[in-house]
Amino acid sequence: MTLLRNPLYLGVIFVAFLLVKALWVQLDISGEFRNGALPGFLSLATKFIPTVTNLLRRLAEAGQRKTNAAPQHNLTPAS
């Protein structure tokens, strides 16, 4: 019922899904737990923050490239 009343939640859930999926692929979570639960948690704990900052940095750089790629129109006063 909440999704029917406010479909914006569907977009938020989709973006959250994409972020979780990107983290899952970047951290290789299924591969980390092959050796057991405790080594998997320890390995993920050391990789989590650097991976998140790397992901956010790449998103910021992609946003910067789009704004820098837009042509700037300089208006010069007519003499």
MOPAC internal coordinates of N, CA, C and O (Angstrom, degrees):
PM7 1SCF
backbone

  N    0.0000 0     0.00 0     0.00 0    0    0    0
  C    1.4505 1     0.00 0     0.00 0    1    0    0
  C    1.5225 1   110.83 1     0.00 0    2    1    0
  O    1.2310 1   120.44 1   145.99 1    3    2    1
  N    1.3257 1   116.76 1   -34.01 1    3    2    1
  C    1.4627 1   119.32 1  -179.52 1    5    3    2
  C    1.5215 1   110.76 1   -63.83 1    6    5    3
  O    1.2310 1   120.11 1   140.01 1    7    6    5
  N    1.3362 1   117.39 1   -39.99 1    7    6    5
  C    1.4598 1   120.07 1   178.91 1    9    7    6
  C    1.5192 1   111.97 1   -67.62 1   10    9    7
  O    1.2310 1   120.24 1   148.57 1   11   10    9
  N    1.3236 1   117.16 1   -31.43 1   11   10    9
  C    1.4593 1   119.25 1   177.76 1   13   11   10
  C    1.5249 1   111.54 1   -71.66 1   14   13   11
  O    1.2310 1   120.43 1   145.13 1   15   14   13
  N    1.3147 1   116.78 1   -34.87 1   15   14   13
  C    1.4650 1   119.90 1  -179.49 1   17   15   14
  C    1.5149 1   112.37 1   -77.78 1   18   17   15
  O    1.2310 1   119.90 1   145.47 1   19   18   17
  N    1.3431 1   117.80 1   -34.53 1   19   18   17
  C    1.4489 1   120.90 1  -179.22 1   21   19   18
  C    1.5317 1   108.88 1  -139.35 1   22   21   19
  O    1.2310 1   120.08 1   -87.45 1   23   22   21
  N    1.3361 1   117.45 1    92.55 1   23   22   21
  C    1.4637 1   120.13 1  -177.54 1   25   23   22
  C    1.5278 1   113.47 1   -69.47 1   26   25   23
  O    1.2310 1   119.58 1   173.34 1   27   26   25
  N    1.3291 1   118.41 1    -6.66 1   27   26   25
  C    1.4545 1   120.66 1   175.88 1   29   27   26
  C    1.5226 1   110.88 1   -62.82 1   30   29   27
  O    1.2310 1   120.25 1   150.52 1   31   30   29
  N    1.3326 1   117.12 1   -29.48 1   31   30   29
  C    1.4548 1   121.32 1   176.91 1   33   31   30
  C    1.5283 1   111.21 1   -60.21 1   34   33   31
  O    1.2310 1   119.95 1   146.72 1   35   34   33
  N    1.3080 1   117.69 1   -33.28 1   35   34   33
  C    1.4579 1   121.26 1   179.02 1   37   35   34
  C    1.5246 1   110.32 1   -62.75 1   38   37   35
  O    1.2310 1   120.17 1   138.71 1   39   38   37
  N    1.3142 1   117.28 1   -41.29 1   39   38   37
  C    1.4673 1   121.11 1   176.22 1   41   39   38
  C    1.5184 1   112.05 1   -64.76 1   42   41   39
  O    1.2310 1   120.44 1   139.40 1   43   42   41
  N    1.3257 1   116.76 1   -40.60 1   43   42   41
  C    1.4667 1   121.07 1   178.71 1   45   43   42
  C    1.5334 1   109.85 1   -65.06 1   46   45   43
  O    1.2310 1   120.36 1   137.59 1   47   46   45
  N    1.3160 1   116.92 1   -42.41 1   47   46   45
  C    1.4668 1   120.51 1   178.44 1   49   47   46
  C    1.5260 1   110.46 1   -64.03 1   50   49   47
  O    1.2310 1   120.00 1   141.07 1   51   50   49
  N    1.3195 1   117.60 1   -38.93 1   51   50   49
  C    1.4622 1   121.41 1   179.56 1   53   51   50
  C    1.5250 1   111.16 1   -65.55 1   54   53   51
  O    1.2310 1   119.99 1   135.63 1   55   54   53
  N    1.3254 1   117.62 1   -44.37 1   55   54   53
  C    1.4681 1   121.20 1   178.76 1   57   55   54
  C    1.5272 1   109.93 1   -64.53 1   58   57   55
  O    1.2310 1   120.01 1   139.04 1   59   58   57
  N    1.3281 1   117.59 1   -40.96 1   59   58   57
  C    1.4595 1   120.95 1   177.23 1   61   59   58
  C    1.5274 1   110.49 1   -62.49 1   62   61   59
  O    1.2310 1   120.36 1   139.66 1   63   62   61
  N    1.3356 1   116.92 1   -40.34 1   63   62   61
  C    1.4582 1   120.54 1   177.19 1   65   63   62
  C    1.5215 1   111.02 1   -61.34 1   66   65   63
  O    1.2310 1   120.25 1   136.17 1   67   66   65
  N    1.3324 1   117.12 1   -43.83 1   67   66   65
  C    1.4641 1   120.05 1   179.92 1   69   67   66
  C    1.5184 1   111.69 1   -63.68 1   70   69   67
  O    1.2310 1   119.92 1   140.58 1   71   70   69
  N    1.3328 1   117.76 1   -39.42 1   71   70   69
  C    1.4583 1   120.42 1   178.08 1   73   71   70
  C    1.5245 1   111.80 1   -66.34 1   74   73   71
  O    1.2310 1   120.53 1   137.39 1   75   74   73
  N    1.3341 1   116.59 1   -42.61 1   75   74   73
  C    1.4634 1   119.95 1   178.84 1   77   75   74
  C    1.5236 1   110.24 1   -65.13 1   78   77   75
  O    1.2310 1   120.10 1   139.77 1   79   78   77
  N    1.3172 1   117.41 1   -40.23 1   79   78   77
  C    1.4687 1   121.04 1   178.95 1   81   79   78
  C    1.5209 1   110.69 1   -64.52 1   82   81   79
  O    1.2310 1   119.85 1   138.93 1   83   82   81
  N    1.3355 1   117.89 1   -41.07 1   83   82   81
  C    1.4659 1   120.96 1   178.02 1   85   83   82
  C    1.5204 1   110.75 1   -63.95 1   86   85   83
  O    1.2310 1   120.24 1   138.56 1   87   86   85
  N    1.3335 1   117.14 1   -41.44 1   87   86   85
  C    1.4641 1   119.92 1   177.08 1   89   87   86
  C    1.5239 1   111.16 1   -65.98 1   90   89   87
  O    1.2310 1   120.13 1   141.23 1   91   90   89
  N    1.3214 1   117.37 1   -38.77 1   91   90   89
  C    1.4614 1   121.30 1   179.61 1   93   91   90
  C    1.5314 1   110.12 1   -60.58 1   94   93   91
  O    1.2310 1   120.68 1   136.36 1   95   94   93
  N    1.3323 1   116.30 1   -43.64 1   95   94   93
  C    1.4625 1   120.42 1  -178.99 1   97   95   94
  C    1.5305 1   110.20 1   -71.43 1   98   97   95
  O    1.2310 1   119.94 1   136.02 1   99   98   97
  N    1.3262 1   117.73 1   -43.98 1   99   98   97
  C    1.4647 1   121.02 1  -178.12 1  101   99   98
  C    1.5229 1   111.88 1   -64.34 1  102  101   99
  O    1.2310 1   120.01 1   139.59 1  103  102  101
  N    1.3232 1   117.58 1   -40.41 1  103  102  101
  C    1.4618 1   120.97 1  -176.90 1  105  103  102
  C    1.5268 1   113.18 1   -86.17 1  106  105  103
  O    1.2310 1   119.49 1   166.45 1  107  106  105
  N    1.3288 1   118.58 1   -13.55 1  107  106  105
  C    1.4596 1   123.60 1  -176.73 1  109  107  106
  C    1.5270 1   109.88 1    50.36 1  110  109  107
  O    1.2310 1   121.46 1  -119.39 1  111  110  109
  N    1.3260 1   114.82 1    60.61 1  111  110  109
  C    1.4570 1   121.63 1  -173.24 1  113  111  110
  C    1.5264 1   111.54 1   -63.05 1  114  113  111
  O    1.2310 1   119.66 1   138.20 1  115  114  113
  N    1.3144 1   118.26 1   -41.80 1  115  114  113
  C    1.4633 1   119.12 1  -179.66 1  117  115  114
  C    1.5207 1   111.10 1   -64.95 1  118  117  115
  O    1.2310 1   120.18 1   146.38 1  119  118  117
  N    1.3171 1   117.27 1   -33.62 1  119  118  117
  C    1.4652 1   120.48 1   177.61 1  121  119  118
  C    1.5186 1   112.94 1   -71.93 1  122  121  119
  O    1.2310 1   120.25 1   148.33 1  123  122  121
  N    1.3192 1   117.13 1   -31.67 1  123  122  121
  C    1.4609 1   120.50 1  -179.26 1  125  123  122
  C    1.5201 1   112.21 1   -70.21 1  126  125  123
  O    1.2310 1   119.81 1   149.17 1  127  126  125
  N    1.3227 1   117.97 1   -30.83 1  127  126  125
  C    1.4566 1   121.40 1  -177.27 1  129  127  126
  C    1.5261 1   113.19 1   -88.77 1  130  129  127
  O    1.2310 1   119.46 1  -173.47 1  131  130  129
  N    1.3214 1   118.63 1     6.53 1  131  130  129
  C    1.4626 1   120.43 1   178.25 1  133  131  130
  C    1.5279 1   111.62 1   -66.64 1  134  133  131
  O    1.2310 1   120.63 1   150.14 1  135  134  133
  N    1.3264 1   116.41 1   -29.86 1  135  134  133
  C    1.4679 1   120.18 1  -177.47 1  137  135  134
  C    1.5193 1   112.91 1   -90.61 1  138  137  135
  O    1.2310 1   119.87 1  -179.87 1  139  138  137
  N    1.3175 1   117.86 1     0.13 1  139  138  137
  C    1.4563 1   121.06 1   179.59 1  141  139  138
  C    1.5160 1   110.73 1   127.37 1  142  141  139
  O    1.2310 1   121.62 1    -9.22 1  143  142  141
  N    1.3403 1   114.50 1   170.78 1  143  142  141
  C    1.4593 1   120.17 1  -175.46 1  145  143  142
  C    1.5263 1   112.15 1   -73.77 1  146  145  143
  O    1.2310 1   119.97 1   131.23 1  147  146  145
  N    1.3330 1   117.65 1   -48.77 1  147  146  145
  C    1.4600 1   120.14 1  -176.41 1  149  147  146
  C    1.5236 1   112.31 1   -65.27 1  150  149  147
  O    1.2310 1   118.54 1   132.09 1  151  150  149
  N    1.3414 1   120.40 1   -47.91 1  151  150  149
  C    1.4642 1   118.27 1   175.63 1  153  151  150
  C    1.5260 1   112.88 1   -61.96 1  154  153  151
  O    1.2310 1   120.38 1   146.41 1  155  154  153
  N    1.3325 1   116.88 1   -33.59 1  155  154  153
  C    1.4658 1   120.13 1   177.97 1  157  155  154
  C    1.5106 1   111.66 1   -65.30 1  158  157  155
  O    1.2310 1   120.13 1   133.95 1  159  158  157
  N    1.3363 1   117.36 1   -46.05 1  159  158  157
  C    1.4706 1   120.59 1   178.49 1  161  159  158
  C    1.5185 1   111.38 1   -63.48 1  162  161  159
  O    1.2310 1   120.12 1   138.18 1  163  162  161
  N    1.3267 1   117.37 1   -41.82 1  163  162  161
  C    1.4630 1   120.07 1   179.86 1  165  163  162
  C    1.5259 1   111.57 1   -64.66 1  166  165  163
  O    1.2310 1   120.77 1   137.72 1  167  166  165
  N    1.3135 1   116.14 1   -42.28 1  167  166  165
  C    1.4599 1   120.06 1   179.37 1  169  167  166
  C    1.5261 1   111.24 1   -65.55 1  170  169  167
  O    1.2310 1   120.47 1   137.86 1  171  170  169
  N    1.3315 1   116.70 1   -42.14 1  171  170  169
  C    1.4643 1   119.96 1   179.23 1  173  171  170
  C    1.5231 1   111.72 1   -68.38 1  174  173  171
  O    1.2310 1   120.39 1   146.59 1  175  174  173
  N    1.3370 1   116.85 1   -33.41 1  175  174  173
  C    1.4568 1   120.01 1   179.45 1  177  175  174
  C    1.5236 1   110.93 1   -64.58 1  178  177  175
  O    1.2310 1   119.91 1   145.56 1  179  178  177
  N    1.3218 1   117.77 1   -34.44 1  179  178  177
  C    1.4622 1   120.01 1   179.83 1  181  179  178
  C    1.5199 1   112.22 1   -80.71 1  182  181  179
  O    1.2310 1   119.61 1   157.32 1  183  182  181
  N    1.3230 1   118.35 1   -22.68 1  183  182  181
  C    1.4650 1   121.55 1  -178.03 1  185  183  182
  C    1.5223 1   114.07 1   -96.43 1  186  185  183
  O    1.2310 1   119.29 1   164.05 1  187  186  185
  N    1.3297 1   118.97 1   -15.95 1  187  186  185
  C    1.4606 1   121.37 1  -168.89 1  189  187  186
  C    1.5242 1   112.53 1   -64.95 1  190  189  187
  O    1.2310 1   119.63 1   124.58 1  191  190  189
  N    1.3233 1   118.30 1   -55.42 1  191  190  189
  C    1.4729 1   121.33 1  -176.11 1  193  191  190
  C    1.5246 1   111.91 1   -63.07 1  194  193  191
  O    1.2310 1   118.49 1   133.38 1  195  194  193
  N    1.3470 1   120.49 1   -46.62 1  195  194  193
  C    1.4740 1   118.41 1   177.22 1  197  195  194
  C    1.5293 1   113.52 1   -61.13 1  198  197  195
  O    1.2310 1   120.22 1   144.59 1  199  198  197
  N    1.3222 1   117.18 1   -35.41 1  199  198  197
  C    1.4637 1   119.91 1   179.15 1  201  199  198
  C    1.5163 1   111.03 1   -68.13 1  202  201  199
  O    1.2310 1   120.03 1   137.78 1  203  202  201
  N    1.3206 1   117.55 1   -42.22 1  203  202  201
  C    1.4686 1   120.94 1   179.38 1  205  203  202
  C    1.5255 1   110.12 1   -64.59 1  206  205  203
  O    1.2310 1   119.70 1   136.00 1  207  206  205
  N    1.3229 1   118.17 1   -44.00 1  207  206  205
  C    1.4678 1   119.96 1   179.64 1  209  207  206
  C    1.5185 1   110.89 1   -66.02 1  210  209  207
  O    1.2310 1   119.77 1   142.87 1  211  210  209
  N    1.3364 1   118.04 1   -37.13 1  211  210  209
  C    1.4550 1   120.76 1   177.07 1  213  211  210
  C    1.5227 1   111.10 1   -64.85 1  214  213  211
  O    1.2310 1   120.39 1   138.44 1  215  214  213
  N    1.3223 1   116.86 1   -41.56 1  215  214  213
  C    1.4606 1   121.24 1   178.58 1  217  215  214
  C    1.5277 1   111.19 1   -64.07 1  218  217  215
  O    1.2310 1   120.30 1   135.83 1  219  218  217
  N    1.3266 1   117.03 1   -44.17 1  219  218  217
  C    1.4712 1   120.66 1   178.38 1  221  219  218
  C    1.5237 1   111.55 1   -66.51 1  222  221  219
  O    1.2310 1   119.90 1   143.21 1  223  222  221
  N    1.3352 1   117.80 1   -36.79 1  223  222  221
  C    1.4607 1   120.78 1   178.22 1  225  223  222
  C    1.5220 1   110.75 1   -63.99 1  226  225  223
  O    1.2310 1   120.54 1   137.60 1  227  226  225
  N    1.3369 1   116.58 1   -42.40 1  227  226  225
  C    1.4669 1   118.97 1   178.80 1  229  227  226
  C    1.5236 1   111.66 1   -65.90 1  230  229  227
  O    1.2310 1   120.09 1   142.95 1  231  230  229
  N    1.3349 1   117.43 1   -37.05 1  231  230  229
  C    1.4622 1   119.66 1   176.64 1  233  231  230
  C    1.5298 1   111.12 1   -65.22 1  234  233  231
  O    1.2310 1   120.50 1   139.98 1  235  234  233
  N    1.3274 1   116.65 1   -40.02 1  235  234  233
  C    1.4656 1   120.43 1   178.79 1  237  235  234
  C    1.5231 1   111.06 1   -66.18 1  238  237  235
  O    1.2310 1   120.34 1   139.74 1  239  238  237
  N    1.3356 1   116.96 1   -40.26 1  239  238  237
  C    1.4616 1   119.97 1   178.50 1  241  239  238
  C    1.5238 1   111.21 1   -65.61 1  242  241  239
  O    1.2310 1   120.15 1   142.10 1  243  242  241
  N    1.3184 1   117.32 1   -37.90 1  243  242  241
  C    1.4654 1   120.58 1   177.98 1  245  243  242
  C    1.5288 1   109.82 1   -65.11 1  246  245  243
  O    1.2310 1   120.08 1   141.37 1  247  246  245
  N    1.3145 1   117.45 1   -38.63 1  247  246  245
  C    1.4637 1   120.58 1   176.89 1  249  247  246
  C    1.5115 1   112.08 1   -67.54 1  250  249  247
  O    1.2310 1   120.11 1   142.85 1  251  250  249
  N    1.3231 1   117.40 1   -37.15 1  251  250  249
  C    1.4635 1   121.13 1   177.97 1  253  251  250
  C    1.5221 1   110.68 1   -66.71 1  254  253  251
  O    1.2310 1   120.12 1   139.28 1  255  254  253
  N    1.3287 1   117.37 1   -40.72 1  255  254  253
  C    1.4594 1   119.93 1   179.76 1  257  255  254
  C    1.5179 1   111.40 1   -62.70 1  258  257  255
  O    1.2310 1   120.04 1   142.85 1  259  258  257
  N    1.3322 1   117.53 1   -37.15 1  259  258  257
  C    1.4611 1   119.96 1  -179.87 1  261  259  258
  C    1.5182 1   110.86 1   -68.21 1  262  261  259
  O    1.2310 1   119.57 1   140.33 1  263  262  261
  N    1.3256 1   118.42 1   -39.67 1  263  262  261
  C    1.4643 1   119.94 1  -179.50 1  265  263  262
  C    1.5143 1   111.06 1   -74.76 1  266  265  263
  O    1.2310 1   119.76 1   147.37 1  267  266  265
  N    1.3306 1   118.06 1   -32.63 1  267  266  265
  C    1.4613 1   120.27 1   178.74 1  269  267  266
  C    1.5211 1   111.63 1   -76.14 1  270  269  267
  O    1.2310 1   119.88 1   154.68 1  271  270  269
  N    1.3053 1   117.84 1   -25.32 1  271  270  269
  C    1.4593 1   121.23 1  -179.35 1  273  271  270
  C    1.5236 1   112.02 1   -76.02 1  274  273  271
  O    1.2310 1   120.01 1   161.07 1  275  274  273
  N    1.3218 1   117.59 1   -18.93 1  275  274  273
  C    1.4649 1   120.53 1   179.84 1  277  275  274
  C    1.5280 1   108.83 1   -69.60 1  278  277  275
  O    1.2310 1   120.08 1   -47.21 1  279  278  277
  N    1.3269 1   117.45 1   132.79 1  279  278  277
  C    1.4761 1   119.68 1  -179.37 1  281  279  278
  C    1.5275 1   110.53 1   -69.28 1  282  281  279
  O    1.2310 1   122.31 1   -39.30 1  283  282  281
  N    1.3211 1   113.18 1   140.70 1  283  282  281
  C    1.4584 1   118.91 1   177.78 1  285  283  282
  C    1.5277 1   108.43 1  -102.18 1  286  285  283
  O    1.2310 1   121.05 1   -48.26 1  287  286  285
  N    1.3025 1   115.59 1   131.74 1  287  286  285
  C    1.4500 1   121.05 1   179.93 1  289  287  286
  C    1.5186 1   108.20 1  -102.76 1  290  289  287
  O    1.2310 1   120.95 1   -65.96 1  291  290  289
  N    1.3193 1   115.79 1   114.04 1  291  290  289
  C    1.4596 1   120.69 1   177.37 1  293  291  290
  C    1.5255 1   108.32 1   -95.31 1  294  293  291
  O    1.2310 1   121.42 1   -59.59 1  295  294  293
  N    1.2901 1   114.88 1   120.41 1  295  294  293
  C    1.4506 1   119.54 1   178.70 1  297  295  294
  C    1.5170 1   108.82 1   -90.80 1  298  297  295
  O    1.2310 1   120.98 1   -55.73 1  299  298  297
  N    1.3195 1   115.72 1   124.27 1  299  298  297
  C    1.4701 1   119.90 1   177.81 1  301  299  298
  C    1.5117 1   107.54 1  -104.58 1  302  301  299
  O    1.2310 1   120.25 1   -41.34 1  303  302  301
  N    1.3234 1   117.12 1   138.66 1  303  302  301
  C    1.4625 1   119.32 1   179.72 1  305  303  302
  C    1.5195 1   111.12 1   -68.09 1  306  305  303
  O    1.2310 1   121.04 1   -39.06 1  307  306  305
  N    1.3024 1   115.61 1   140.94 1  307  306  305
  C    1.4655 1   120.96 1   179.71 1  309  307  306
  C    1.5168 1   109.30 1   -74.95 1  310  309  307
  O    1.2310 1   120.99 1   -42.48 1  311  310  309
  N    1.3578 1   115.72 1   137.52 1  311  310  309
  C    1.4686 1   120.24 1  -179.28 1  313  311  310
  C    1.4986 1   111.56 1   -96.89 1  314  313  311
  O    1.2310 1   120.10 1   180.00 1  315  314  313

